[in-house]
Amino acid sequence: MDFQLSDDQRALRSGMRDLLGAVFDRDRMRAAVERGGGVDRGLWRQLGAAGFFALRLPEDAGGVGLGLPEAVLLFEEAGRALLPGPLVATHLAAGVVKGAAEGAAVVTVAEGRGRPVADLGGADAVLVAGGAGVVTGERLEAFAARAVPVRSMDPLTPLHRAEGLTGATEAYPGALRREGALLTAAEQLGSAARTTEMAVQHAGAREQFGAPVGSFQAVKHLCADMLARTEPARSAVYAAAVTGDPVEIAAAKLLADEAAVRNARDCLQIHGGMGFTWEADVHLHLKRAWLRAARWLTAAEAEEILAADLGPVRLLCSGSAALGRRAGRSRGGA
């Protein structure tokens, strides 16, 4: 079975990278940081016009008619660019919430379980995880009025603590959470790949003791470890997009979260003191990776799904103490 990207898929990914480079370059990203994040409606409409949100809608419904593997490629590019806003929720709401497919409506998600709601202030609708529906209009206004702003670790993602919408009480209840987890994993994959590139570029350009820092073994190992985390995560995310299997999606989210967080930390270390400064972009990747890791499917929830898939496990006794007990029983001991 061939899991290489097709020419059309490569062109789709390249086109999205070019688009984001034009509409959300570093200057615009930094401007968004300075204004405290939130959704840029103009950017949202440009994404809608490019088919970002309607990608998986049938063509007769105004969509592009592609599938989850192609959506993963677009969200990977969004993760590379640190594109802000409730991209996943709006994509999932296309065809359900009026205007979401075209980028005319901004849709966020309330996951329940005490988790904060991102970008609530600029949202036109709220998806409620667990199949409880979509909240709009007066009910949304009342929900937002009760919400309390909380400090977000990511300056591009405003958060609110809000109660009053019934969400799921179990991890992973249906397609909404599965697909949300997978698309978030794709964003994490894009961030992991980007921080790997940033680290390698800096290691090749920065010199100490008359040589590039990338020539030092410790730095080489850090860069190699970053790549070794990114590529297995890529394989897992791409495979889960093809199969749609809940267990494979859980594994993909777990691997992508680890790659995004640990790669950003290693990238920061390779940058040294410069990496801690506000002017560097490394810390933005780290903060976003931390935030995404707590969305849709956490590491603990993913581990529970993977463990449950193993089935019942029989406890095996091992070690000298267990051998002694078995020997005693064979001699008629207690």
C-alpha positions as MATLAB code, in Angstrom:
seq = 'MDFQLSDDQRALRSGMRDLLGAVFDRDRMRAAVERGGGVDRGLWRQLGAAGFFALRLPEDAGGVGLGLPEAVLLFEEAGRALLPGPLVATHLAAGVVKGAAEGAAVVTVAEGRGRPVADLGGADAVLVAGGAGVVTGERLEAFAARAVPVRSMDPLTPLHRAEGLTGATEAYPGALRREGALLTAAEQLGSAARTTEMAVQHAGAREQFGAPVGSFQAVKHLCADMLARTEPARSAVYAAAVTGDPVEIAAAKLLADEAAVRNARDCLQIHGGMGFTWEADVHLHLKRAWLRAARWLTAAEAEEILAADLGPVRLLCSGSAALGRRAGRSRGGA';
ca = [
       0.000    0.000    0.000;
       1.401    3.383   -1.016;
       1.078    6.120    1.609;
       3.058    8.713   -0.321;
       1.241   11.955   -1.026;
      -0.251   12.264   -4.495;
       0.675   15.114   -6.801;
      -2.683   16.752   -6.070;
      -2.116   16.509   -2.337;
       1.348   18.015   -2.628;
      -0.067   20.846   -4.718;
      -2.808   21.418   -2.132;
      -0.282   21.616    0.685;
       2.036   23.886   -1.301;
      -0.835   26.177   -2.232;
      -1.927   26.544    1.380;
       1.639   27.300    2.471;
       1.875   30.002   -0.198;
      -1.485   31.453    0.810;
      -0.593   31.613    4.486;
       2.767   33.153    3.614;
       0.882   35.931    1.832;
      -2.003   36.571    4.251;
      -0.357   35.692    7.588;
       3.342   36.362    7.377;
       5.515   37.049   10.410;
       4.674   40.762   10.495;
       0.947   40.029   10.615;
       1.469   37.300   13.172;
       3.370   39.709   15.388;
       0.665   42.348   14.922;
      -1.879   39.773   16.096;
       0.251   39.076   19.171;
       0.412   42.766   20.035;
      -3.367   43.192   19.833;
      -3.933   40.192   22.091;
      -5.029   37.599   19.581;
      -8.624   37.049   18.584;
     -10.095   36.338   15.176;
      -9.273   38.524   12.188;
     -12.533   38.489   10.205;
     -10.801   39.476    6.992;
      -8.345   36.599    7.308;
     -11.221   34.255    8.168;
     -13.050   35.182    4.970;
      -9.876   34.687    2.929;
      -9.521   31.200    4.382;
     -13.159   30.539    3.574;
     -12.703   31.706   -0.016;
      -9.730   29.338   -0.347;
     -11.898   26.394    0.732;
     -10.188   25.827    4.072;
     -13.442   25.330    5.981;
     -15.532   23.782    3.169;
     -12.821   21.352    2.104;
     -14.770   18.219    3.065;
     -18.236   19.363    2.094;
     -19.632   17.735   -1.072;
     -19.307   19.787   -4.212;
     -23.091   19.965   -4.618;
     -23.208   21.613   -1.167;
     -20.674   24.246   -2.161;
     -17.646   22.411   -0.848;
     -14.451   21.047   -2.360;
     -15.375   17.385   -1.950;
     -12.094   16.187   -0.470;
     -11.489   14.053    2.616;
      -9.854   13.912    6.006;
      -6.342   13.182    4.638;
      -6.438   16.442    2.681;
      -7.808   18.348    5.675;
      -4.876   17.089    7.742;
      -2.454   18.597    5.214;
      -4.106   22.018    5.489;
      -4.133   21.966    9.270;
      -0.494   20.936    9.303;
       0.280   24.117    7.372;
      -1.864   26.155    9.768;
       0.180   24.765   12.646;
       3.447   25.711   10.944;
       2.225   29.286   10.532;
       0.817   29.575   14.089;
      -2.484   30.595   12.512;
      -4.774   31.732   15.349;
      -8.487   31.263   15.874;
     -10.889   28.311   16.291;
      -9.931   26.734   12.980;
     -10.858   23.188   13.942;
     -14.314   24.033   15.287;
     -15.199   26.221   12.306;
     -14.046   23.512    9.899;
     -16.169   20.920   11.715;
     -19.158   23.296   11.688;
     -19.092   23.772    7.902;
     -22.473   22.704    6.576;
     -23.970   22.841   10.073;
     -23.608   26.511   11.019;
     -24.653   29.023    8.399;
     -21.669   30.937    7.050;
     -19.013   28.655    8.568;
     -18.035   27.095    5.243;
     -17.502   30.511    3.649;
     -15.594   31.968    6.600;
     -18.429   34.411    7.285;
     -19.089   32.825   10.691;
     -16.620   32.030   13.469;
     -17.409   28.888   15.433;
     -15.684   27.791   18.630;
     -16.205   24.715   20.802;
     -17.181   24.094   24.433;
     -15.587   20.810   25.420;
     -16.976   20.666   28.939;
     -15.128   19.027   31.828;
     -14.117   22.463   33.108;
     -11.976   23.310   30.107;
     -11.872   26.956   28.996;
     -13.456   28.084   25.746;
     -11.156   29.692   23.193;
     -12.079   32.782   21.160;
     -15.528   33.030   22.716;
     -15.664   36.809   22.415;
     -15.586   36.765   18.617;
     -17.671   33.624   18.053;
     -20.968   33.501   16.181;
     -21.724   29.963   17.367;
     -20.462   27.372   19.833;
     -20.261   23.667   19.140;
     -20.926   21.610   22.250;
     -18.784   18.485   22.315;
     -20.671   15.296   22.994;
     -23.446   15.850   20.496;
     -25.365   18.443   22.509;
     -25.722   20.625   19.430;
     -24.857   24.168   18.414;
     -25.460   27.275   20.500;
     -26.276   30.531   18.707;
     -28.351   33.677   19.128;
     -29.733   34.628   22.526;
     -28.527   31.458   24.173;
     -24.980   32.213   23.015;
     -25.257   35.789   24.288;
     -26.385   34.544   27.695;
     -23.600   31.965   27.771;
     -20.974   34.558   26.844;
     -22.312   37.015   29.430;
     -21.663   34.468   32.198;
     -18.170   33.683   30.924;
     -15.146   34.962   32.827;
     -11.909   35.828   30.975;
      -8.897   33.836   32.136;
      -5.259   34.453   31.413;
      -4.069   32.419   28.449;
      -0.511   31.147   28.154;
      -0.809   31.752   24.389;
      -1.042   35.475   23.546;
      -2.838   34.581   20.293;
      -5.640   32.602   21.962;
      -7.981   34.421   24.373;
      -9.721   32.077   26.821;
     -12.915   32.227   28.887;
     -14.076   30.050   31.734;
     -17.745   29.319   31.178;
     -20.361   26.917   32.508;
     -23.918   26.148   31.533;
     -23.571   24.068   28.385;
     -23.882   20.330   28.680;
     -20.908   18.581   27.147;
     -19.636   15.061   27.179;
     -18.714   13.285   30.373;
     -16.655   10.616   28.639;
     -13.516   10.926   26.568;
     -13.875   10.650   22.826;
     -17.688   10.590   22.327;
     -18.154   10.319   18.588;
     -16.994   11.859   15.355;
     -16.814   15.463   16.559;
     -14.178   14.759   19.168;
     -12.337   12.213   17.021;
     -11.965   14.553   14.078;
     -11.238   17.523   16.318;
      -8.448   15.575   18.004;
      -6.964   14.501   14.676;
      -7.009   17.976   13.129;
      -5.441   19.394   16.292;
      -2.774   16.683   16.058;
      -2.101   17.855   12.505;
      -1.574   21.408   13.793;
       0.833   20.038   16.393;
       2.682   18.150   13.667;
       3.090   21.352   11.657;
       4.454   23.165   14.686;
       6.875   20.313   15.465;
       8.192   20.369   11.905;
       8.570   24.138   11.938;
      10.489   24.254   15.233;
      12.796   21.546   13.891;
      13.533   23.737   10.872;
      14.045   26.797   13.075;
      16.491   24.899   15.284;
      18.519   23.570   12.357;
      18.630   26.998   10.696;
      19.820   28.676   13.895;
      22.371   25.941   14.604;
      23.856   26.417   11.155;
      24.006   30.200   11.335;
      24.990   30.858   14.966;
      28.714   30.621   15.699;
      30.546   30.075   18.958;
      34.276   29.423   19.421;
      34.776   30.035   15.720;
      32.382   27.304   14.539;
      28.622   26.918   13.953;
      26.917   25.651   17.104;
      25.417   22.904   14.957;
      28.852   21.319   14.700;
      28.799   20.512   18.437;
      27.635   17.006   19.270;
      25.139   18.032   21.942;
      23.330   20.321   19.495;
      23.416   17.668   16.771;
      21.726   15.228   19.138;
      18.999   17.718   20.012;
      18.236   18.329   16.326;
      18.279   14.606   15.561;
      15.885   13.944   18.451;
      13.516   16.603   17.118;
      13.407   14.935   13.717;
      13.013   11.516   15.341;
       9.905   12.758   17.148;
       8.420   14.592   14.164;
       8.510   11.826   11.559;
       6.804    9.076   13.621;
       4.155   11.637   14.564;
       3.708   12.447   10.870;
       3.253    8.774   10.015;
       0.719    8.335   12.809;
      -1.296   11.436   11.857;
      -1.379   10.584    8.151;
      -2.326    6.964    8.834;
      -5.113    7.955   11.244;
      -6.476   10.343    8.617;
      -6.740    7.436    6.163;
      -8.315    4.918    8.547;
     -10.333    7.216   10.822;
      -9.817    4.624   13.552;
     -10.395    6.045   17.061;
      -7.445    4.195   18.559;
      -5.099    5.350   15.803;
      -6.349    8.904   16.255;
      -5.577    8.665   19.980;
      -2.055    7.458   19.192;
      -1.588   10.238   16.641;
      -2.674   12.931   19.095;
      -0.386   11.534   21.789;
       2.656   11.449   19.505;
       1.970   14.834   17.900;
       1.474   16.545   21.261;
       4.768   15.153   22.528;
       6.583   16.167   19.335;
       5.204   19.714   19.361;
       5.940   20.403   23.027;
       9.329   18.730   23.276;
      10.528   20.063   19.925;
       9.617   23.603   20.910;
      11.507   23.175   24.180;
      14.579   21.786   22.416;
      14.384   24.543   19.806;
      14.335   27.089   22.603;
      17.388   25.462   24.174;
      19.307   25.530   20.880;
      18.509   29.243   20.553;
      19.941   29.795   24.044;
      19.192   33.067   25.812;
      17.846   34.525   22.590;
      15.079   31.939   22.581;
      13.623   33.315   25.803;
      13.177   36.810   24.438;
       9.807   38.188   23.384;
      11.169   39.046   19.934;
      11.909   35.388   19.104;
       9.049   33.224   17.854;
      10.124   30.027   19.611;
       8.150   30.689   22.774;
       4.967   31.209   20.733;
       5.217   27.687   19.346;
       5.810   26.292   22.819;
       2.842   28.117   24.349;
       0.507   27.114   21.524;
       1.695   23.495   21.754;
       0.939   23.424   25.474;
      -2.520   24.817   24.817;
      -3.348   22.390   22.007;
      -2.155   19.439   24.084;
      -5.006   20.164   26.499;
      -7.651   20.406   23.749;
     -10.009   17.764   22.332;
      -8.054   14.802   23.687;
      -5.473   15.039   26.461;
      -2.543   12.694   26.918;
      -4.258   10.939   29.832;
      -7.427   10.385   27.797;
      -5.461    9.106   24.800;
      -3.515    6.712   27.030;
      -6.773    5.356   28.470;
      -8.091    4.678   24.950;
      -4.886    2.916   23.949;
      -4.841    0.883   27.163;
      -8.487   -0.139   26.747;
      -7.726   -1.326   23.218;
      -5.183   -3.783   24.614;
      -7.989   -5.679   26.331;
      -7.809   -7.308   29.774;
      -4.261   -7.789   30.983;
      -3.410  -10.741   33.213;
      -1.055   -9.851   36.038;
       2.165  -11.798   35.632;
       4.293  -12.530   38.703;
       8.005  -12.144   38.183;
      11.189  -11.844   40.160;
      12.859  -13.984   42.829;
      10.073  -13.482   45.382;
       7.466  -14.878   42.990;
       9.742  -17.793   42.132;
      10.171  -18.525   45.822;
       6.396  -18.595   46.374;
       5.894  -20.967   43.438;
       8.690  -23.223   44.713;
       7.092  -23.266   48.176;
       3.709  -24.258   46.774;
       5.317  -27.055   44.720;
       6.778  -28.485   47.971;
       3.428  -28.284   49.681;
       4.140  -25.036   51.503;
       1.525  -22.400   52.239;
];
